[in-house]
Amino acid sequence: MGIEKEIQVPNLVEDFAGALKLYDDGTIIRTDQDNLIVNVPPSLQNQDVKSRDVVINEELGIWVRFFLPSPKPASSKLSLALFFHGGGFCFLSPSFLASHSFCQKWAATLGIMIVSVNYRWAPENRLPAAYEDSMAVLQWLFSASDPWLNYHADLSNVFLIGESSGGNIIHHLLMRAHACDSFDNIRGAILIQPFFGGKDRTHSENVCPRDVLVNVEACDTFWRLALPFEAHGNRDHPFSNPVMYFPLELSSVIGFPPMLVVLGGKDCLRDRGEEYYEAIKVCGKCKSIDLIVFEKEEHGFHLSFNETDPDNQEYSNNGRLMHEAALFVSSNSH
């Protein structure tokens, strides 16, 4: 009789709403049972904003989606914004419907070209992978020979826009951006509800309802999945809680471009964002930094558009946000 081998069944160590499961043998399973993550292709047929995809690094899966408003002024080039999507470092991409619609709307309203960045996900590629990918795109931007960039973009007027984990990416990108020869061409950065964390709970985290889409438990899970293995899920890591390491980390930074921080009053991340704003404000290395708080909004409000009802609160605040962003871009352009 042969000796029967015991079958080792991997144990589930992380489960984010059934959409992402991580097992102790390293197996990762992603599902979208409720079809919540809808992806859309680019379109050159859209009359208001044309879009197309460009691969930067096929091996690593780094690519971007261009958004070009049409028509543009015949005699001038457009300011350009690099956009970094959210998703807790674990989900979404430039093709995600909400991200695509956001970039399309902002490109048309602000009259700028937007380049939306696809970076590698965690936990397959833990931080700093997303930072490295974003830096690679920034460096590519100023050295590429893409026809849309050459013909339409004013690369002396580059802005960074990031939402949630994308806002976190912007901070770490600015900490590294001095390695980019064209850093001075970065005219400003807009951080929308940036994703930061920490071991000790803040007031906005303590009072956040559990039934909202982005709650404290979700944030904790994302950090366990995104932080390097050696961090052991410690949310006081420099990637998640950079303010804890100020001013030492800022000592090597020459300076920050003008910044705009946008927060939601009902977002569990509100206090983290305000703490970050205050820390940058007092560090003395930022040309200017402004804060806007939408008191009645939860996390991700900026991705929802309802143009059929001008009195709708979401539409009103989205309109106000785009207006403030347009002023920020125009006042800081070269």
URZIFEN-V920288 format. One record per run of one state. SS is the DSSP state (h for helix, s for strand, l for the rest). FROM is the first residue (numbers start at 1). TO is the last residue. If there is no record, write none. Layout:
BEGIN
ss,from,to
SS,FROM,TO
SS,FROM,TO
END
This chain:
BEGIN
ss,from,to
l,1,11
s,12,16
l,17,19
s,20,23
l,24,27
s,28,30
l,31,38
s,39,39
l,40,48
s,49,57
l,58,61
s,62,69
l,70,77
s,78,84
l,85,95
s,96,96
h,97,110
l,111,112
s,113,118
l,119,128
h,129,141
l,142,146
h,147,152
s,153,163
l,164,164
h,165,179
l,180,182
h,183,185
s,186,192
l,193,202
h,203,206
l,207,215
h,216,226
l,227,228
h,229,231
l,232,241
h,242,245
l,246,248
h,249,252
l,253,255
s,256,256
l,257,257
s,258,264
l,265,269
h,270,283
l,284,285
s,286,286
l,287,288
s,289,294
l,295,300
h,301,303
l,304,312
h,313,332
l,333,334
END
